[in-house]
Amino acid sequence: MISHQLCEQRFFDDFAIGERFNIPSRTMTDALFAAFQLASGDNHPVHYDVEYCRSLGMPDMLAHGFQVLIQTAAGAGLFPHCVEESLKAFIEQSSKFLLPVFSGDTLYPSLEVVELIPGRTTGVLAMRSQILNQRGELVMEGTQKYLLRKRST
């Protein structure tokens, strides 16, 4: 079998507080809004009717909170490629939506290691998830936790 890894494999013991994993930016287009509406089944006009939104004083369609949250999916960046051999589970996620996101906004998601909770053979890696918009404003923050194997000794 050909080895085709994108980065060196890491285990729980290899991480340090403060490490950051940026996720590629994404501009929230009308097409992404339509795809999310189709996948989620959410049919409230605030998420797909620009004229309805403007009648409420919004500049454009308002992104659903989960549509914003999914921009922090670790799989869009390098982190899961680095833990292919050690990842046991994605065990927890929480988030706070701090500012609205509208169609046309560009989002800059990132994950940062904030806590390492060691166990006997595994450990929990806690990462702060955050998303900034094109103006550098924090629109979402939260936590993601992953169960990783420790390196064999």
Secondary structure, 3 states (H helix, E strand, C coil): CCCCCCCCCCCHHHCCCCCEEECCCEECCHHHHHHHHHHHCCCCHHHCCHHHHHHCCCCCCECCHHHHHHHHCHHHCCHHHHCCCCEEEEEEEEEEECCCCECCCEEEEEEEEEEEEECCCEEEEEEEEEEEECCCCEEEEEEEEEEEECCCC
